[in-house]
């Protein structure tokens, strides 16, 4: 990992697990977006103990691009573990989390950044607009779970579960200081934010099919059941203590 550079306006945190087919295009599109939007940003790629050439590609990108930083896990720590490592390595005033699979569009980083008004909100979440080619089951599960979570936690968000979020750095640090042992905490980030008194703004973003490789979510229904297993913990931590 490079020595900590001068502060950036934005740190783009990207957890990566077996994403060798996505990293080159992800970097190209993200760099172009930052440049065209005039954002002084860095890209932090977190290799989560991949078994392919992901780590090799990240190291090559570090050597070639001054604003790219790599973090490397010896054992798989999941998405939240990747966020934590990326956050620890970041120097941006704001941070944005985005997946490496190009389902969220790097161009929409500029949309979130433009929507961040520190006087009005503390985080901006991308509200997923599923493309017509996405699997219908994924859409139905996402809408259903978001609706259920809205009811249970007294919220009115269009897409609670989206992990494409831009935060004030200190807000993200606080959100990740949760107490329970969650299976999939990534689905409760805006719930945690609301419970802690942070202001959430949502803007629509495109959500496409994975560009290359295979998703770790091979069984969407089984993965969604993990959210249900986490619900009692989240209700105890964020609803009944408000």
C-alpha positions as CSV (number, residue, x, y, z in Angstrom):
1,X,0.0,0.0,0.0
2,X,1.2,3.5,-0.8
3,X,2.1,6.0,1.9
4,X,-0.9,8.1,2.8
5,X,-1.1,11.0,0.2
6,X,-2.5,14.5,0.5
7,X,-6.2,14.6,1.3
8,X,-8.7,14.1,-1.6
9,X,-12.2,15.5,-1.9
10,X,-13.6,12.0,-2.5
11,X,-12.4,8.4,-1.8
12,X,-14.0,5.7,-4.0
13,X,-14.0,2.5,-2.0
14,X,-14.4,-0.7,-4.0
15,X,-14.4,-4.2,-2.4
16,X,-13.2,-6.8,-4.9
17,X,-13.5,-10.5,-4.8
18,X,-12.5,-12.4,-8.0
19,X,-13.1,-9.3,-10.2
20,X,-10.2,-9.6,-12.7
21,X,-12.6,-9.2,-15.6
22,X,-14.1,-6.0,-14.3
23,X,-11.2,-4.0,-12.8
24,X,-9.7,-2.6,-16.0
25,X,-13.0,-1.1,-17.2
26,X,-14.0,-0.1,-13.7
27,X,-10.8,1.9,-13.4
28,X,-11.1,3.4,-16.8
29,X,-14.7,4.6,-16.3
30,X,-14.1,5.8,-12.7
31,X,-11.1,7.8,-13.6
32,X,-12.9,9.4,-16.6
33,X,-15.9,10.2,-14.4
34,X,-13.7,11.9,-11.7
35,X,-11.8,13.9,-14.4
36,X,-14.8,15.0,-16.3
37,X,-16.7,16.0,-13.1
38,X,-13.6,17.9,-11.8
39,X,-13.6,15.7,-8.6
40,X,-10.2,15.4,-6.8
41,X,-10.6,11.8,-6.0
42,X,-8.8,8.6,-5.2
43,X,-9.8,5.0,-5.9
44,X,-9.2,2.4,-3.2
45,X,-9.4,-1.2,-4.4
46,X,-9.7,-3.8,-1.7
47,X,-8.8,-7.3,-2.7
48,X,-10.8,-9.7,-0.4
49,X,-8.5,-12.7,-0.7
50,X,-9.4,-13.4,-4.3
51,X,-8.3,-16.6,-6.0
52,X,-7.9,-15.0,-9.5
53,X,-5.6,-12.2,-10.8
54,X,-7.5,-9.4,-8.9
55,X,-4.6,-8.6,-6.5
56,X,-2.2,-8.6,-9.4
57,X,-4.3,-6.1,-11.4
58,X,-4.7,-3.9,-8.3
59,X,-0.9,-3.8,-7.7
60,X,-0.3,-3.0,-11.4
61,X,-2.9,-0.2,-11.2
62,X,-1.2,1.2,-8.1
63,X,2.1,1.4,-9.9
64,X,0.6,3.1,-13.0
65,X,-2.0,5.5,-11.4
66,X,-1.0,7.9,-8.7
67,X,-4.5,8.1,-7.2
68,X,-5.1,4.4,-7.0
69,X,-4.5,2.6,-3.7
70,X,-4.7,-1.1,-3.0
71,X,-5.6,-3.0,0.2
72,X,-5.1,-6.7,0.5
73,X,-6.9,-9.2,2.8
74,X,-5.2,-12.5,3.5
75,X,-8.6,-14.1,4.4
76,X,-12.0,-13.2,3.0
77,X,-13.8,-10.6,5.1
78,X,-16.9,-9.8,3.0
79,X,-18.2,-6.5,1.8
80,X,-18.3,-4.7,5.2
81,X,-14.7,-5.9,5.9
82,X,-13.7,-4.3,2.5
83,X,-15.4,-1.1,3.5
84,X,-13.6,-1.0,6.7
85,X,-10.2,-1.5,5.1
86,X,-10.9,1.0,2.4
87,X,-12.1,3.5,4.9
88,X,-9.0,3.1,7.0
89,X,-6.8,3.7,3.9
90,X,-8.9,6.7,2.7
91,X,-8.0,10.4,2.9
92,X,-11.1,11.9,1.3
93,X,-13.5,14.3,2.9
94,X,-16.2,12.2,1.5
95,X,-16.3,8.5,0.7
96,X,-18.4,6.5,-1.7
97,X,-18.9,2.8,-1.8
98,X,-19.5,1.0,-5.1
99,X,-19.3,-2.7,-6.2
100,X,-16.6,-3.8,-8.6
101,X,-19.0,-5.7,-10.9
102,X,-20.2,-2.6,-12.8
103,X,-23.9,-3.2,-11.9
104,X,-23.7,0.3,-10.4
105,X,-22.4,2.7,-13.0
106,X,-19.2,4.6,-12.2
107,X,-20.6,7.6,-14.1
108,X,-23.2,7.9,-11.3
109,X,-20.5,8.7,-8.8
110,X,-20.7,12.2,-10.1
111,X,-24.5,12.2,-9.7
112,X,-24.1,11.3,-6.0
113,X,-21.3,13.8,-5.5
114,X,-23.4,16.6,-7.0
115,X,-26.4,15.7,-4.8
116,X,-24.3,15.9,-1.6
117,X,-25.3,19.1,0.1
118,X,-23.7,19.0,3.6
119,X,-26.3,21.5,4.8
120,X,-29.1,19.2,3.9
121,X,-27.9,15.6,4.1
122,X,-25.1,13.5,5.6
123,X,-25.2,10.7,3.0
124,X,-26.6,10.2,-0.5
125,X,-27.8,6.8,-1.5
126,X,-28.2,5.6,-5.1
127,X,-31.8,4.4,-5.6
128,X,-31.5,1.5,-8.0
129,X,-33.5,1.7,-11.3
130,X,-33.3,-1.9,-12.5
131,X,-32.7,-2.3,-16.2
132,X,-35.3,-4.3,-18.1
133,X,-32.8,-7.1,-18.6
134,X,-32.2,-7.7,-14.9
135,X,-33.7,-10.9,-13.4
136,X,-37.2,-10.3,-12.2
137,X,-36.7,-12.3,-9.1
138,X,-33.9,-9.9,-8.0
139,X,-36.1,-6.9,-8.5
140,X,-39.1,-8.4,-6.6
141,X,-36.9,-9.5,-3.7
142,X,-35.3,-6.0,-3.5
143,X,-38.6,-4.1,-3.6
144,X,-40.2,-6.5,-1.1
145,X,-37.4,-6.3,1.4
146,X,-37.1,-2.6,1.1
147,X,-40.9,-2.2,1.7
148,X,-40.8,-4.5,4.8
149,X,-37.8,-2.7,6.3
150,X,-39.5,0.7,5.7
151,X,-42.5,-0.5,7.7
152,X,-40.5,-2.1,10.5
153,X,-38.1,0.8,11.0
154,X,-40.6,3.7,10.3
155,X,-38.8,4.9,7.2
156,X,-39.9,6.0,3.8
157,X,-37.0,5.3,1.5
158,X,-37.3,4.0,-2.1
159,X,-34.4,1.6,-1.8
160,X,-33.1,0.9,1.7
161,X,-30.8,-1.9,0.6
162,X,-28.6,-0.1,-2.0
163,X,-24.9,-0.2,-1.2
164,X,-24.0,2.6,-3.6
165,X,-23.7,5.4,-1.1
166,X,-21.7,8.6,-0.7
167,X,-21.1,9.7,2.9
168,X,-19.4,12.3,4.9
169,X,-16.3,10.3,6.0
170,X,-17.0,10.7,9.7
171,X,-20.6,9.6,9.2
172,X,-19.5,6.4,7.5
173,X,-17.1,5.7,10.3
174,X,-19.9,6.1,12.9
175,X,-22.3,3.9,10.9
176,X,-19.8,1.1,10.9
177,X,-19.6,1.1,14.7
178,X,-22.5,-1.3,15.2
179,X,-22.7,-3.6,18.1
180,X,-24.5,-6.7,16.9
181,X,-23.0,-9.7,15.0
182,X,-24.8,-9.2,11.6
183,X,-24.6,-11.7,8.7
184,X,-25.3,-9.0,6.1
185,X,-25.0,-5.6,7.7
186,X,-24.7,-3.9,4.3
187,X,-28.5,-4.0,4.1
188,X,-29.0,-1.9,7.2
189,X,-26.7,1.0,6.5
190,X,-29.5,3.6,6.0
191,X,-31.4,2.1,8.9
192,X,-28.3,2.7,11.1
193,X,-27.9,6.2,9.6
194,X,-31.5,7.1,10.4
195,X,-31.3,5.7,13.9
196,X,-28.2,7.8,14.6
197,X,-29.9,10.9,13.4
198,X,-28.2,11.3,10.0
199,X,-30.0,12.8,7.1
200,X,-30.4,10.5,4.1
201,X,-31.0,11.7,0.5
202,X,-31.7,9.4,-2.4
203,X,-31.2,9.9,-6.1
204,X,-32.0,7.4,-8.9
205,X,-29.1,5.5,-10.5
206,X,-28.9,2.9,-13.2
207,X,-28.5,-0.8,-12.1
208,X,-27.4,-3.2,-14.8
209,X,-26.3,-6.8,-15.1
210,X,-22.9,-7.8,-13.8
211,X,-20.3,-7.0,-16.5
212,X,-18.0,-10.1,-16.0
213,X,-17.4,-12.9,-13.6
214,X,-19.9,-14.5,-11.2
215,X,-21.7,-12.9,-8.3
216,X,-21.2,-14.3,-4.8
217,X,-25.0,-14.1,-4.5
218,X,-25.7,-17.3,-6.4
219,X,-29.0,-17.9,-4.6
220,X,-30.9,-14.6,-4.1
221,X,-33.7,-16.1,-2.0
222,X,-31.2,-17.8,0.4
223,X,-29.2,-14.6,0.6
224,X,-32.4,-12.6,1.4
225,X,-33.2,-15.0,4.2
226,X,-30.0,-13.8,5.9
227,X,-31.6,-10.4,6.2
228,X,-34.5,-11.9,8.0
229,X,-32.0,-13.6,10.4
230,X,-30.5,-10.2,11.1
231,X,-33.8,-8.5,11.7
232,X,-34.1,-9.1,15.4
233,X,-30.6,-7.8,16.0
234,X,-31.3,-4.7,13.9
235,X,-34.6,-4.0,15.6
236,X,-33.0,-4.3,19.0
237,X,-30.1,-2.0,18.0
238,X,-31.9,0.6,15.9
239,X,-35.6,0.5,16.5
240,X,-36.3,-0.2,20.1
241,X,-33.5,2.0,21.4
242,X,-34.6,5.1,19.5
